[in-house]
C-alpha cells in the first residue's frame, strides 16, 4: 500500500500485527504499484510472500 497515511498505514499495521501473532500459516500479499520501493515497505517473516501484479491499482482494488 503506497499511501503513507490513512488506509495505507492501517493495512501495514494490520499486516505487521498478523505477522507478530502467526508464524505458522502462509500468507501472500499482492501489490500493483509500479514502484519497486513498494516491495521494500514491509519486512516480514518467511511465512509471508509479497507478489507484484502487473495491473493498475484500481483493478487490484476491484478484486
N, C-alpha and C positions, 0 to 999 in steps of 0.2 A: 504494500500500500504506500504509494508515493506521497500522499498528503502528510504533512508534518504534524498536523493537529487534527482535532475532531475525530472523524471515523478512522483515519489512518492511525492515529495514536491508540485509539480504542482497540483496533484489530491487533496491532503489535503487542500491546499489553496483554490481551487475551491469549495470544499465541505463546508468549513467554510464560504466562501463568500455567497454561496447559503443559508446557514443557517441564515446568518445575514439579508438577504433581504426577505426570505419567511418562515413565521411561520404557514402558512395555509395548504399548500399541504403536503401530506405524502410521504416520501422517504424511500426506502430500499437500503441499501448499502451491498454488498456482498464481502466477502474476503475468500481467500483459504489458508492463512498462517496457518501452524500448531502451530505457536507460540501464546500463549494466550495473550501475550503483545500487539499483533497487534490490538486486540479489544479495548484496552485502549488508543490507539494512538489518538482517536478522542473523544472529549467531545462535544456532540451535543444536541440540544433541543429535546423535546419529539416527534416531528413530523418526526424524523429520527430513523430508526431501523437498527441495524447492525446485519448481519446474516453471520454465518460461513457456507461455503460449503465444505464438505469433499472431495475435489478434488485437484489435483496438480495445482499449479499456471498457468502452461501452458494451461491446459484445460479451466480454467476460462478466460484466455486472449482470447481464441478462440471463446467463446460465448459472 
